[in-house]
Amino acid sequence: MNSDSNNKTAVIGFLGTTLDNGFNDKRWQRWRPTVSLGLHDELLVDELHILYSKRDKRLFKIIKDDMAKVSPNTTVIGHHVALISPWDFADVYAELYDFAAGFDFQDSTDYLLHLTTGTHVAQICWFLLVEAGFIPADLIQTSPCPRPDQADPQGRYQVIDLDVSRYDGLRARFEAEKQQHWQTLQANLVTQNAAYQKLISDIEKVATRSTAPILLMGATGAGKSQLAGQIYALKKAKANSTQGKNTLEKFVEVNCATLRGDTAMSVLFGHVKGAFTGAATSRDGLLKSADGGLLFLDEIGELGLDEQAMLLTALEEQRFYPLGSDAPISVSFQLMAGTNKDLRQAVANGEFRADLFARLNTWTFFLPSLKDRLEDLPANIDYELARLGSEQQHYRFAPEARQRYESFAMSQDATWQGNFRDLTASMIRLTTLAESKVIRNDDVQAEIDRLTHLWELPDSLSGSNSLINDNKGNKNSPSDNNPDTSLDSETVEQGSHNILRRYLDEDMLTTIDPFDVVQLAYVIEICINHKNQAAAGRYLYANSRDKLKSPNDSDRLRKYLMKFGLRFDGLK
């Protein structure tokens, strides 16, 4: 343990309900892990923090009194914890995370985390919290004398510094167990932002303890869709661990901004054969598909009022009527919704039903934009470099180039209008255009120029939905009847060019006709706003699909993009 000789030493650990147990004088004849911490002359413990439940109050008092006898200078401090199940990973991690978040760690104190006591689950959670930096401590393990025939209350101890390479095996073991048994939102979170840490902690508690709808509000690109997928994985793991079987069967996601006109009802609620012109076959709809699972409605603020009314009925009565059907369909699903609109204002404007908002508003969380989490930008840059690289191709910045990029990224000039989508696109460009695996100053300057130019565009063209206009009466939509708000052809073409410059070089752009420029930019925007190629294809070819003998929307989209040397995955 690296420590300042003037620092105090504090140990944190659970009360060992089995190993520490003992109420008569015979307890002094055997090894007890917590008491053994005070029996080593070379280990001077100034503070001993013991976590215990209220039902173990008597045992805690005995341990505290015994520590006073063997180590009078050690101050013993008890902390009540309420673990619903000490073998439930999500519950234990959430409780220990809250403990760590509320603990007053002092720079003048060296901390040791006692791994010997507590359940196996608690040991893994302690390890994760230390490795992630939430607890500034080394680990300490105590153990009895190797010869069981010798009564040795002192035993042995070992301090583990996770920065030392010889403990890589221990780290690998804990990581493997974590992947096998458990996942949490916080375990996958890399952030230095205290407010965001608290937000994720609250979301995690709600996700594991409640089946009420969850509403995620935040700007486009703030990570709502990604977080929704992580919440589903956490809820599914929780359901499996408590029920012994898969009780959250599927995750169904749809971007409501892509649901237009008469097709919106059919996509969500399904229809029977002959329900309307062109309904040659029946369709289940997404609500039926989500039965027994979780339905994520992204950009729910774009739903029409009729669809909102049917969704509310489905939520409250757990049944709905497909288009053209007199027979209701019963469903049971958990709902999560996302929006970049302020639904409170939408309700006031009559654009969103007050009763549906009240139903959604049980758990509402506001996700911060990238500009509100700039301290997390370096870690996200590292994440993108690792994601875009491979075992053979490791991207990195030259030191001065990294400093230059981060200085710009955290400055007032960087508006990050597209939030993390802008950052992802920026890193794709940097790694693609760099002459080698090293990103240098010239590469960074060119990217800064691109970002600056992009963010100087009008808001209607710089966002991720720049060319996807709302056909439902959105006040910000261009209108043929209102020439003051419509976009002229030159502006549309310029905006399309700026979008294509993210993915095509100037030589390629000069070969594309103006018609194809606008069409390709629109297709790219659709691809960006859909989870996979099949979903984007279904939206783009919604009206012509039924006219083909064997429609394959995904393949049609793939071939279209190939004409311009593009791939769907490369647009994300």
C-alpha positions in Angstrom: 0.0 0.0 0.0 1.4 3.4 -1.1 0.7 5.8 1.8 1.9 8.9 3.4 3.4 8.1 6.8 1.4 11.0 8.3 -1.9 9.7 7.0 -4.4 7.8 9.1 -5.4 4.3 8.1 -9.1 3.3 7.8 -10.6 -0.1 7.0 -14.1 -0.6 5.5 -15.8 -3.9 5.5 -18.9 -6.0 6.3 -19.6 -7.5 9.7 -19.0 -11.3 9.2 -22.2 -12.8 10.4 -20.6 -16.3 10.3 -16.9 -15.8 10.7 -17.1 -13.0 13.2 -19.8 -14.8 15.2 -19.3 -15.7 18.8 -20.8 -14.6 22.1 -19.0 -16.5 24.8 -15.4 -16.5 26.0 -14.4 -19.3 23.5 -14.5 -16.8 20.7 -11.1 -15.6 21.8 -9.6 -19.0 20.9 -10.4 -18.8 17.2 -9.7 -16.5 14.3 -12.3 -13.8 13.6 -11.5 -11.7 10.5 -12.7 -8.3 11.7 -11.1 -8.6 15.2 -7.9 -9.9 13.6 -7.4 -6.5 12.0 -6.5 -5.1 15.4 -4.0 -7.9 16.3 -1.2 -7.0 14.0 1.5 -4.7 15.4 2.6 -3.5 11.9 -1.0 -2.8 10.8 -2.2 0.2 12.8 -5.9 0.8 12.1 -7.1 4.3 13.2 -10.7 3.8 12.0 -12.7 0.7 11.4 -16.0 1.1 9.5 -18.3 -1.9 9.8 -21.4 -2.3 7.6 -24.1 -4.4 9.3 -27.9 -4.9 9.3 -30.0 -4.0 12.3 -30.7 -7.6 13.1 -27.0 -8.1 13.8 -26.8 -5.2 16.3 -25.8 -7.5 19.2 -22.9 -9.0 17.2 -21.7 -5.6 16.1 -21.6 -4.4 19.8 -19.5 -7.4 20.8 -17.1 -6.9 17.9 -16.8 -3.2 18.8 -16.1 -4.0 22.5 -13.5 -6.7 21.5 -11.7 -4.3 19.2 -11.5 -1.8 22.1 -9.7 -4.5 24.1 -7.2 -5.5 21.4 -6.7 -2.1 19.7 -7.8 0.7 22.0 -6.7 3.4 19.5 -9.0 2.1 16.8 -12.3 4.0 16.5 -15.1 1.6 15.4 -17.9 3.2 13.4 -21.0 1.3 12.4 -23.0 1.8 9.3 -26.5 0.4 8.9 -27.2 -1.3 5.5 -30.5 -2.7 4.3 -29.9 -5.4 1.7 -33.1 -6.9 0.4 -31.1 -9.9 -0.7 -27.3 -10.2 -0.1 -27.1 -12.5 -3.1 -28.8 -10.1 -5.5 -26.1 -8.4 -7.5 -28.2 -5.4 -8.5 -29.4 -4.7 -5.0 -26.0 -5.2 -3.4 -24.2 -3.0 -5.9 -26.8 -0.2 -5.7 -26.6 -0.2 -1.9 -22.8 -0.2 -1.8 -22.7 2.5 -4.5 -25.0 4.7 -2.4 -22.8 4.0 0.6 -19.6 5.0 -1.3 -21.3 8.1 -2.8 -22.3 9.3 0.7 -19.0 8.5 2.4 -16.7 11.4 3.3 -13.4 10.2 2.0 -10.5 12.3 3.3 -7.2 13.0 1.4 -5.4 12.6 4.8 -6.5 9.0 5.2 -5.4 5.8 3.5 -8.3 3.4 2.9 -8.4 -0.4 2.9 -11.4 -2.4 1.8 -11.8 -5.6 3.7 -12.8 -8.4 1.2 -12.9 -11.3 3.6 -16.3 -10.7 5.1 -19.6 -10.4 3.3 -21.1 -12.6 0.6 -19.3 -13.5 -2.5 -21.6 -11.0 -4.3 -20.5 -8.3 -2.0 -16.9 -9.1 -2.6 -17.4 -8.7 -6.4 -19.3 -5.4 -5.9 -16.6 -4.0 -3.6 -14.0 -5.0 -6.2 -15.9 -3.2 -9.0 -16.4 0.0 -7.0 -12.7 0.1 -6.2 -11.5 -0.6 -9.7 -13.9 2.0 -11.1 -12.5 4.6 -8.8 -15.7 5.2 -6.7 -13.8 4.0 -3.6 -10.2 5.3 -3.3 -8.8 2.2 -1.5 -6.6 -0.8 -1.8 -8.0 -4.2 -0.9 -7.1 -6.2 2.2 -7.7 -9.8 2.7 -7.4 -11.6 6.1 -7.1 -15.3 6.6 -6.6 -17.8 9.4 -3.4 -19.7 10.3 -2.7 -22.3 7.6 -2.5 -25.0 10.3 -6.0 -25.7 11.6 -4.7 -27.5 14.7 -3.1 -24.3 16.0 -5.3 -21.7 17.7 -4.2 -18.4 16.2 -6.7 -15.5 16.6 -4.3 -13.2 14.8 -4.1 -15.0 11.4 -2.5 -13.3 8.4 -3.4 -10.4 6.1 -2.5 -9.3 2.6 -2.9 -5.9 1.0 -3.8 -5.9 -2.7 -3.0 -2.9 -4.9 -5.0 -3.3 -8.1 -2.4 -1.1 -9.9 0.2 -3.9 -9.5 0.3 -6.2 -12.6 0.5 -9.4 -10.6 -3.1 -9.0 -9.6 -4.3 -9.0 -13.2 -5.4 -12.6 -12.6 -7.6 -11.5 -9.8 -9.1 -8.8 -11.9 -9.8 -11.2 -14.7 -11.5 -13.6 -12.3 -13.8 -10.9 -11.0 -14.5 -9.6 -14.5 -15.5 -13.1 -15.7 -17.8 -13.5 -12.7 -19.4 -10.1 -13.3 -20.1 -11.0 -17.0 -21.5 -14.4 -16.1 -23.8 -13.3 -13.4 -24.6 -9.7 -13.4 -24.7 -6.3 -15.0 -25.7 -2.9 -13.9 -26.0 0.5 -15.5 -23.3 1.9 -13.2 -20.9 -1.0 -13.9 -21.0 0.1 -17.6 -20.8 3.8 -16.8 -17.7 5.9 -17.2 -18.3 9.3 -15.8 -16.9 11.9 -13.5 -20.1 13.9 -13.4 -21.6 13.6 -10.0 -25.1 14.6 -11.1 -25.1 12.0 -13.9 -23.8 9.4 -11.5 -26.8 10.1 -9.2 -29.2 10.1 -12.2 -28.0 6.7 -13.4 -28.1 5.4 -9.8 -31.8 6.4 -9.5 -32.6 5.0 -12.9 -31.1 1.7 -11.9 -33.1 1.5 -8.7 -36.3 2.2 -10.6 -35.4 -0.3 -13.4 -34.9 -3.1 -10.9 -37.7 -2.3 -8.5 -40.6 -0.9 -10.6 -42.6 -1.9 -13.6 -44.2 1.6 -14.1 -43.4 3.4 -17.4 -40.0 5.3 -17.6 -39.7 8.5 -19.6 -36.3 9.6 -20.8 -36.2 13.3 -21.8 -33.1 14.8 -23.4 -31.8 16.4 -26.6 -31.2 14.4 -29.7 -28.0 12.4 -29.4 -28.0 12.5 -25.6 -28.0 8.6 -25.5 -31.7 7.8 -24.8 -31.8 4.8 -27.1 -28.6 3.4 -25.8 -29.6 3.8 -22.2 -33.0 2.2 -23.0 -31.2 -0.9 -24.3 -29.1 -1.1 -21.1 -32.1 -0.7 -18.9 -33.8 -3.6 -20.7 -30.7 -5.8 -20.3 -30.6 -4.9 -16.6 -34.3 -5.6 -16.1 -34.0 -8.9 -17.9 -31.0 -10.0 -15.8 -32.9 -9.0 -12.7 -36.0 -11.0 -13.7 -33.9 -14.1 -14.5 -32.0 -14.0 -11.2 -35.2 -13.6 -9.1 -37.6 -15.9 -11.1 -35.2 -18.5 -12.4 -36.6 -18.0 -15.9 -36.8 -15.4 -18.6 -39.8 -13.2 -17.6 -38.9 -10.3 -19.8 -38.8 -11.9 -23.2 -38.0 -9.2 -25.8 -37.0 -5.6 -26.5 -39.1 -3.8 -29.1 -37.9 -0.4 -30.2 -39.4 2.1 -32.6 -38.7 5.8 -33.4 -42.1 7.4 -33.5 -40.8 10.2 -35.8 -40.8 7.5 -38.5 -44.5 6.7 -38.1 -46.4 8.8 -40.6 -50.0 9.2 -41.5 -52.3 6.2 -41.8 -49.5 3.7 -41.4 -48.7 4.8 -37.8 -51.8 3.0 -36.4 -51.0 -0.2 -38.4 -47.4 -0.3 -37.3 -48.2 0.2 -33.6 -51.5 -1.7 -33.2 -51.6 -3.9 -36.3 -54.5 -4.5 -38.7 -56.7 -7.3 -40.0 -56.8 -8.3 -43.7 -58.9 -5.9 -45.6 -58.9 -3.2 -42.9 -58.0 -0.6 -45.6 -56.9 -0.4 -49.2 -53.8 -2.4 -49.6 -54.2 -4.5 -46.5 -53.7 -7.8 -48.3 -52.6 -9.6 -45.2 -53.0 -9.2 -41.4 -50.3 -7.5 -39.3 -49.6 -8.0 -35.6 -48.2 -4.6 -34.8 -45.4 -3.6 -32.4 -47.6 -3.7 -29.2 -48.4 -7.3 -29.9 -44.8 -8.0 -30.7 -43.8 -6.5 -27.3 -46.2 -8.7 -25.3 -44.2 -10.1 -22.4 -41.3 -7.7 -23.0 -40.3 -4.1 -23.0 -41.5 -1.6 -25.6 -39.4 1.5 -26.1 -41.1 4.3 -28.0 -38.4 6.8 -28.9 -39.5 10.4 -29.8 -43.0 9.6 -28.4 -43.8 13.3 -28.7 -44.1 12.8 -32.4 -47.1 10.4 -32.0 -50.4 11.7 -33.3 -53.3 12.3 -30.8 -55.3 9.3 -32.0 -52.3 7.0 -31.5 -51.7 8.5 -28.1 -55.3 7.7 -27.1 -55.0 4.0 -28.2 -51.7 3.7 -26.4 -53.2 5.0 -23.2 -56.0 2.4 -23.4 -53.4 -0.3 -24.0 -51.4 0.8 -21.0 -54.4 1.1 -18.6 -56.6 -1.8 -19.8 -53.8 -4.0 -21.2 -55.8 -4.5 -24.4 -56.4 -2.8 -27.7 -58.2 -3.3 -31.0 -56.2 -3.7 -34.2 -57.4 -1.7 -37.2 -60.6 -3.2 -38.6 -61.0 -5.7 -35.8 -63.9 -6.1 -33.4 -61.9 -8.5 -31.2 -59.5 -7.0 -28.6 -56.0 -8.3 -28.1 -54.7 -8.6 -24.6 -51.1 -7.6 -24.0 -48.7 -7.1 -21.0 -45.6 -5.1 -21.6 -43.4 -2.6 -19.8 -43.2 0.8 -21.5 -40.3 3.1 -21.8 -40.4 6.3 -23.8 -37.9 8.9 -25.0 -38.4 12.4 -26.3 -36.4 15.5 -27.2 -39.5 17.6 -26.7 -40.6 19.2 -23.5 -43.9 17.2 -23.1 -45.1 19.6 -20.5 -45.1 22.4 -23.1 -46.6 20.0 -25.7 -49.5 19.3 -23.3 -50.0 23.0 -22.8 -50.0 23.5 -26.6 -52.6 20.7 -27.1 -50.0 18.5 -29.0 -49.8 15.8 -26.4 -52.6 14.2 -24.3 -52.4 15.3 -20.6 -53.7 11.9 -19.4 -51.0 10.0 -21.3 -48.3 12.3 -20.0 -49.6 11.8 -16.5 -49.4 8.0 -17.1 -45.8 8.3 -18.4 -44.7 10.8 -15.7 -44.3 8.3 -12.9 -40.6 8.1 -13.5 -39.2 11.0 -15.6 -35.5 11.4 -16.1 -33.7 14.3 -17.9 -30.5 13.2 -19.6 -27.8 15.9 -19.8 -26.3 16.9 -23.1 -22.6 16.5 -23.9 -22.0 20.2 -23.1 -23.2 19.5 -19.5 -20.8 16.5 -19.2 -17.6 17.9 -20.7 -15.5 16.3 -17.9 -16.5 12.9 -19.5 -15.3 13.9 -22.9 -11.8 12.4 -22.6 -13.2 9.0 -21.5 -15.7 9.0 -24.4 -12.9 9.8 -26.8 -11.0 6.8 -25.5 -14.1 4.7 -25.8 -14.6 5.7 -29.4 -11.0 5.0 -30.3 -11.2 1.5 -28.8 -14.6 0.9 -30.5 -13.3 2.0 -33.9 -10.1 0.0 -33.6 -9.4 -3.7 -33.6 -6.7 -6.1 -32.4 -4.6 -5.2 -35.4 -5.5 -1.5 -35.6 -5.1 0.6 -32.5 -5.9 4.3 -33.1 -4.3 7.0 -30.9 -3.7 10.7 -30.9 -0.2 12.3 -31.0 0.0 14.0 -27.5 -0.1 17.6 -28.9 -3.0 16.6 -31.3 -5.0 15.1 -28.4 -4.5 18.3 -26.3 -5.5 20.5 -29.3 -8.7 18.4 -29.9 -9.7 18.3 -26.3 -9.1 22.1 -25.8 -11.4 22.8 -28.7 -14.0 20.2 -27.7 -14.3 21.7 -24.2 -14.3 25.3 -25.4 -17.2 27.6 -26.0 -16.7 27.2 -29.8 -17.7 23.6 -29.6 -21.5 23.6 -29.3 -22.0 19.8 -29.8 -25.4 20.3 -31.3 -25.8 16.6 -32.0 -24.4 15.6 -28.7 -22.7 12.2 -28.6 -23.7 11.6 -32.2 -21.5 14.5 -33.2 -18.6 13.1 -31.2 -19.0 9.6 -32.7 -19.1 11.1 -36.2 -16.0 13.2 -35.5 -14.0 10.2 -34.2 -15.0 8.2 -37.3 -13.7 11.0 -39.6 -10.5 11.4 -37.6 -9.7 7.7 -37.7 -10.7 7.2 -41.3 -8.8 10.2 -42.7 -5.6 9.9 -40.7 -2.7 8.7 -42.8 -1.6 6.2 -40.1 -2.9 4.8 -36.8 -1.7 8.1 -35.2 -4.0 11.2 -35.4 -1.8 14.2 -35.8 -2.2 18.0 -35.6 -3.2 18.5 -39.2 -5.9 15.9 -38.9 -7.3 17.6 -35.8 -7.2 21.0 -37.4 -9.1 19.8 -40.4 -11.7 18.2 -38.2 -12.1 21.3 -36.1 -12.7 23.2 -39.3 -15.4 20.7 -40.4 -17.1 20.8 -37.0 -17.1 24.6 -36.9 -18.6 24.7 -40.4 -21.2 22.1 -39.5 -22.3 24.0 -36.4 -22.6 27.3 -38.2 -25.5 25.8 -40.3 -29.1 26.9 -39.5 -30.6 24.7 -36.7 -33.0 23.2 -39.2 -30.1 21.7 -41.1 -27.6 20.9 -38.4 -29.6 18.5 -36.2 -29.9 14.8 -36.7 -33.5 15.2 -38.1 -32.6 18.0 -40.5 -34.3 16.6 -43.5 -37.0 14.6 -41.9 -39.9 17.0 -41.7 -42.9 16.5 -39.5 -46.1 15.9 -41.5 -48.3 16.2 -38.4 -48.7 19.9 -38.2 -45.4 20.7 -36.5 -45.0 24.4 -36.3 -41.4 24.2 -37.3 -42.1 22.2 -40.5 -41.7 23.9 -43.9 -45.0 24.6 -45.5 -46.0 25.2 -49.1 -48.6 27.6 -47.8 -46.1 29.7 -45.8 -43.3 30.9 -48.1 -41.6 32.6 -45.1 -40.9 29.3 -43.4 -40.2 27.1 -46.4 -36.7 26.2 -47.4 -35.6 27.4 -50.8 -33.9 24.8 -53.1 -30.4 26.3 -52.7 -30.6 26.0 -48.9 -31.8 22.4 -49.1 -29.1 21.5 -51.6 -26.4 23.2 -49.4 -27.6 21.4 -46.3 -27.6 18.1 -48.2 -24.0 18.7 -49.3 -22.9 19.4 -45.8 -24.4 16.1 -44.6 -22.8 14.1 -47.5 -19.4 15.7 -46.7 -19.4 13.6 -43.5 -19.2 10.4 -45.5 -18.0 11.3 -49.1 -14.9 13.1 -50.4 -15.2 16.2 -52.6 -14.2 14.2 -55.7 -17.1 11.9 -55.2 -19.5 14.8 -54.5 -18.7 16.5 -57.8 -20.0 13.4 -59.7 -23.4 13.3 -58.0 -26.4 15.0 -59.6 -28.3 17.6 -57.4 -31.3 15.3 -57.3 -29.2 12.5 -55.9 -27.5 14.8 -53.4 -30.8 15.6 -51.7 -32.2 12.1 -52.0 -29.0 10.5 -50.6 -28.8 13.0 -47.7 -32.4 12.1 -46.8 -31.6 8.3 -46.9 -28.6 8.8 -44.7 -30.7 10.7 -42.2 -33.2 7.9 -42.1 -30.4 5.3 -41.6 -28.9 7.3 -38.7 -32.3 7.4 -37.0 -33.0 3.7 -37.3 -31.5 0.9 -35.2 -30.6 -1.4 -38.1 -30.7 -1.6 -41.9 -33.9 -3.7 -42.0 -35.8 -1.1 -40.0 -34.5 1.8 -42.2 -35.5 -0.2 -45.3 -39.0 -0.8 -44.1 -39.5 2.9 -43.6 -38.0 4.0 -46.9 -39.8 1.4 -49.0 -43.1 1.3 -47.0 -45.4 2.1 -50.0 -43.7 0.0 -52.7 -43.0 -3.1 -50.6 -46.4 -4.8 -51.3 -45.9 -4.4 -55.1 -42.9 -6.7 -55.1 -43.1 -10.5 -55.3 -40.4 -11.0 -52.7 -39.6 -7.8 -51.0 -36.3 -7.4 -49.2 -36.1 -3.9 -47.9 -32.7 -4.4 -46.3 -31.2 -5.6 -49.5 -32.7 -2.8 -51.5 -31.2 -0.2 -49.1 -27.9 -2.0 -49.1 -27.7 -1.9 -52.9 -28.7 1.8 -53.0 -26.0 2.8 -50.6 -23.4 0.7 -52.5 -23.9 2.9 -55.5 -22.2 5.6 -53.6 -19.6 3.4 -51.8 -21.5 3.5 -48.5 -22.5 0.9 -45.9 -25.2 1.2 -43.3 -22.8 0.4 -40.4 -20.5 3.2 -41.5 -23.3 5.8 -41.1 -23.7 5.2 -37.4 
